[in-house]
Amino acid sequence: MQQQNRIIVLITLIVAAIATRFLPHAPNFTAVGATALFGGVLFRNNLRAFMIPAIALFASDLVLNNLVYGQYYEGFQWLTPGFAFIYGAFFITVLMGRYFTSGFKALPLIGAGLASAIVFYLLTNFGAWLGSPMYPQTFGGLIQSYVAGLPFLLNQVAGTAFYGVIMFSAAYFLTGAHKPRTVNA
């Protein structure tokens, strides 16, 4: 894919990930996970690959935390509480896209998508347990946090799968990967 096309894809992914956070959706059913995975597969440049989830989350968090949910915070919020766990989970997803997949092969992509949703669930619910007075700081409290997060895990898997199929299918056809290769003898 040409450099100019990759930049267009990069910008499109960021805009899509941001947009899905503002559309009505079930909790965690957004394109952010799929865009992080896609970025890891498509972009060999580490900076660009990691920019996708970072910019998408940061830009949408600024609006969500200060306009949509502003009444729940004191003052201007630059980052979502627990952001390190959220961003970290999506950065791991980029790495999964980079190292655990091989282009457009379905089985590795499905495995990486499922694994990334599980990593997101484990990290963010650990962060919720660690940083929230809602859960006692005991092993039982940690288990409570994980049990409470199960519906979010299912939505994360579904969102990553839904948006991942759209993104990877579009790229598969746009890059010409679906065309048979000719061999010059």
C-alpha positions in Angstrom: 0.0 0.0 0.0 1.4 3.4 -0.9 2.5 5.8 1.9 -0.3 8.3 1.1 -2.9 5.6 1.3 -1.6 4.5 4.6 -1.9 8.0 6.0 -5.5 8.1 4.7 -6.2 4.8 6.4 -4.6 6.0 9.6 -6.8 9.1 9.8 -9.9 7.1 8.8 -9.2 4.6 11.6 -8.8 7.3 14.2 -12.0 9.1 13.1 -13.9 5.8 13.1 -12.7 4.8 16.5 -13.7 8.2 17.9 -17.1 8.2 16.1 -18.0 4.8 17.6 -17.5 6.1 21.1 -20.2 8.8 20.5 -22.7 6.7 18.6 -25.3 4.9 20.8 -23.7 1.6 21.7 -23.5 -1.0 24.4 -20.7 -0.4 26.9 -17.3 -1.3 25.3 -18.9 -2.0 21.9 -16.7 0.4 20.0 -14.1 0.2 17.2 -11.1 1.1 19.4 -10.0 -2.5 20.0 -10.3 -3.3 16.3 -8.4 -0.2 15.2 -5.6 -1.0 17.6 -5.3 -4.5 16.3 -5.6 -3.3 12.7 -2.9 -0.6 13.3 -0.6 -3.3 14.6 -1.1 -5.4 11.5 -1.0 -2.6 8.9 1.6 -0.1 10.2 5.2 -1.2 10.5 6.0 2.2 11.9 5.6 1.9 15.7 4.7 5.5 16.1 1.8 5.3 13.7 0.6 2.0 15.0 0.4 3.3 18.6 -1.0 6.7 17.5 -4.3 5.1 16.5 -5.6 4.1 19.9 -3.8 6.9 21.7 -5.3 9.7 19.6 -8.7 8.1 19.4 -8.9 7.6 23.1 -7.4 11.0 24.1 -9.6 13.0 21.7 -12.8 11.3 22.6 -12.0 11.2 26.3 -11.6 15.0 26.3 -15.1 15.4 24.9 -16.7 12.7 26.9 -15.1 13.6 30.3 -15.6 17.3 30.0 -18.9 17.7 28.1 -20.9 14.5 28.3 -19.9 13.3 31.8 -18.5 16.7 33.0 -20.9 16.8 36.0 -19.2 13.8 37.5 -15.7 15.5 37.7 -14.3 18.5 39.5 -12.6 20.7 36.9 -11.2 19.9 33.5 -10.2 16.2 32.9 -7.3 15.6 30.5 -7.4 11.8 31.0 -10.0 9.2 32.1 -9.4 7.9 35.6 -7.6 4.6 35.2 -6.3 5.7 31.8 -3.0 3.8 32.2 -4.8 0.5 32.3 -7.1 1.4 29.4 -4.3 2.8 27.2 -2.0 0.0 28.2 -4.5 -2.6 27.2 -4.9 -1.1 23.7 -1.1 -0.7 23.3 -0.8 -4.5 24.0 -3.5 -5.0 21.4 -1.3 -3.1 18.9 1.6 -5.5 19.8 -0.7 -8.5 19.3 -1.6 -7.2 15.9 2.0 -6.8 15.1 3.4 -10.1 16.5 0.6 -12.6 16.7 -1.0 -12.2 13.3 0.2 -12.7 9.8 -1.5 -10.3 7.4 -5.1 -11.2 6.5 -5.1 -14.8 7.8 -8.4 -15.3 9.6 -7.5 -17.7 12.4 -4.6 -15.6 13.8 -6.7 -12.4 13.5 -9.6 -14.1 15.4 -7.2 -15.3 18.1 -5.6 -11.9 18.5 -8.9 -10.2 18.6 -10.2 -12.5 21.3 -6.9 -12.4 23.3 -6.9 -8.6 23.1 -10.4 -8.4 24.5 -9.4 -10.7 27.4 -6.3 -8.6 28.1 -8.4 -5.5 28.1 -10.9 -7.1 30.5 -8.1 -8.3 32.8 -6.2 -5.1 32.9 -9.1 -2.6 33.1 -11.0 -4.6 35.8 -7.8 -4.9 37.8 -7.4 -1.1 37.5 -11.1 -0.6 38.6 -10.5 -2.8 41.6 -7.2 -1.1 42.5 -8.5 2.5 42.0 -12.1 2.4 43.1 -13.6 2.4 46.6 -16.4 0.3 45.1 -14.4 -2.9 45.7 -12.7 -4.0 48.9 -8.9 -4.3 48.4 -9.0 -8.0 48.9 -8.8 -11.0 46.7 -12.6 -11.3 47.0 -12.9 -7.6 45.9 -10.8 -8.4 42.9 -13.0 -11.3 42.0 -16.1 -9.0 42.4 -14.5 -6.6 40.0 -14.0 -9.4 37.4 -17.5 -10.8 37.8 -19.0 -7.3 37.4 -16.9 -6.8 34.2 -18.1 -9.9 32.4 -20.9 -8.2 30.4 -18.3 -5.6 29.3 -15.9 -8.4 28.2 -18.7 -9.9 26.0 -19.3 -6.4 24.5 -15.6 -5.9 23.9 -15.3 -9.2 22.1 -18.4 -8.4 20.0 -17.2 -4.9 19.2 -13.7 -6.0 18.3 -15.1 -8.8 16.1 -17.8 -6.6 14.4 -15.5 -3.7 13.6 -12.5 -5.9 12.9 -14.4 -7.8 10.2 -15.4 -4.5 8.5 -11.9 -3.1 8.7 -9.9 -6.2 7.7 -12.4 -7.1 4.9 -12.2 -3.6 3.5 -8.4 -3.6 3.6 -8.3 -7.1 2.1 -10.2 -6.0 -0.9 -8.7 -2.5 -1.2 -5.1 -3.7 -1.1 -5.8 -6.4 -3.8 -4.8 -9.2 -1.4 -7.8 -11.1 -2.6 -6.5 -11.3 -6.2 -4.6 -14.4 -7.2 -1.0 -13.9 -7.6 0.6 -14.7 -11.0 3.9 -16.3 -11.2 6.3 -15.4 -14.0 8.1 -18.4 -15.2 
